Amino acid sequence: MLISTFEALFKYGVKYFEGLAIEKLWKEHKEYKIVRLDFPEIKPLFGLNKFCKDLTGLIIDKFSSLGFEYKSSELSLFRQLSSWMEEQEPSSLVILIDEYDAPLTSCLNDPILFEQIRSLLAEFYSVIKANDSSLRFVFITGNTKFNKTSIFSELNNLKDLTLDVGFGTLLGYTHDEIQRYFLPYLHEAASTLNISDKELLEKLTRQYDGFCFERTASKHVFAPWLLLNFFSYPENGLVDYWFESG
């Protein structure tokens, strides 16, 4: 959801965000070349060679739509990509990577394959670092933090927001937001369950308000997936939607 939000903002500005806080905060007015890489698409389930082909295909597919032309008879893909990025206007590229860790977590039980995949991805990130003058914005998400594998040793100018206090409520709904923006849904759900709004909010807090993403552990948020499913089907009660999603 966050990656998609960034993608829409850099591509269309505030076109789809009328009436939201970002409408007044967004200051970008130029067009950007946007590359979105969804790494869950290329897990190395069938070995290194298949992964290399999938990674190559993903990079060529996403960058070629922006003018990159891969020539198989010349330099390696990463060398060609680096040369292409060097030619781009300063601060003209936006790169969004979703679940960077997906290829790595899928081969944790194979140390040799893990190291091969890690090395390959590190080479890709080194291309990004070497051409940072062409980049306006890079954002990377992941479920697992590999901070001892040197995967980002070449891309060492990233800012890690994982437990940053300033971003503790970025990935969920706060109590204030629930009561401010979801009050009609809260009231309808309470009526369906034949309890008061206050009692329902207390139940929702006990069931869904356990997510914390900052080091002081003072800010808790509701997971959007849980809450939106509950408000869609309140008659089912407080189901563990996130757990059941697998």
BELQUIMO-V313659 format. One record per pair of residues at least 4 apart in sequence whose ideal C-beta (glycine too) atoms are under 6 Angstrom apart, sorted by the first residue. I is the first residue (numbers start at 1). J is the second residue. D is the distance in whole Angstrom. If there is no record, write none. Layout:
# BELQUIMO-V313659
{{I;J;D} {I;J;D}}
This chain:
# BELQUIMO-V313659
{{3;96;5} {3;98;5} {6;96;6} {6;139;6} {7;11;6} {7;36;6} {7;96;6} {8;12;6} {8;16;6} {10;32;5} {10;34;5} {10;94;5} {11;34;6} {14;23;5} {14;26;5} {17;22;5} {17;23;5} {22;26;5} {32;94;5} {32;136;6} {33;66;4} {33;92;6} {33;93;5} {34;94;5} {35;62;5} {35;95;5} {36;96;5} {37;97;5} {38;98;5} {39;99;5} {39;100;6} {39;102;5} {39;103;6} {40;99;5} {40;102;4} {42;54;4} {42;55;5} {42;58;6} {43;102;6} {43;103;6} {43;106;4} {44;51;4} {44;103;6} {44;107;5} {44;117;6} {46;50;4} {48;116;5} {56;77;6} {57;61;6} {59;63;6} {60;64;5} {60;70;5} {63;68;4} {64;68;5} {68;84;5} {70;80;6} {75;79;4} {75;80;5} {78;123;6} {78;127;5} {81;127;6} {82;127;5} {82;130;6} {85;131;4} {85;134;5} {86;131;6} {88;92;5} {88;93;6} {88;134;4} {90;133;5} {91;136;4} {93;134;5} {93;135;5} {94;136;6} {94;137;5} {95;138;5} {96;139;5} {97;140;5} {98;141;5} {99;142;6} {100;140;5} {100;142;5} {101;105;5} {101;142;4} {101;144;4} {103;117;5} {105;144;5} {107;113;5} {107;114;5} {110;114;6} {118;149;5} {118;151;5} {121;151;6} {122;151;5} {122;154;6} {125;154;5} {125;155;4} {126;154;4} {128;155;6} {129;154;5} {129;155;5} {146;151;5} {161;167;5} {163;214;6} {163;215;4} {165;214;5} {165;216;6} {168;213;5} {168;214;3} {168;219;4} {169;174;5} {169;219;5} {169;221;6} {171;213;6} {172;211;5} {172;221;3} {172;222;6} {172;223;6} {173;177;5} {173;178;6} {173;221;6} {173;222;4} {174;221;6} {176;180;6} {177;181;6} {178;182;5} {182;186;5} {185;231;4} {186;197;6} {187;197;6} {189;234;4} {190;195;5} {190;197;5} {190;200;4} {192;234;4} {192;235;6} {195;199;4} {195;200;6} {204;208;5} {205;209;4} {207;238;4} {208;222;5} {208;226;5} {209;220;5} {209;222;5} {211;221;5} {211;223;6} {212;217;5} {212;220;5} {214;219;6} {222;227;5} {223;242;6} {224;228;6} {225;242;6} {226;241;5} {226;242;5} {229;241;4} {240;244;6}}
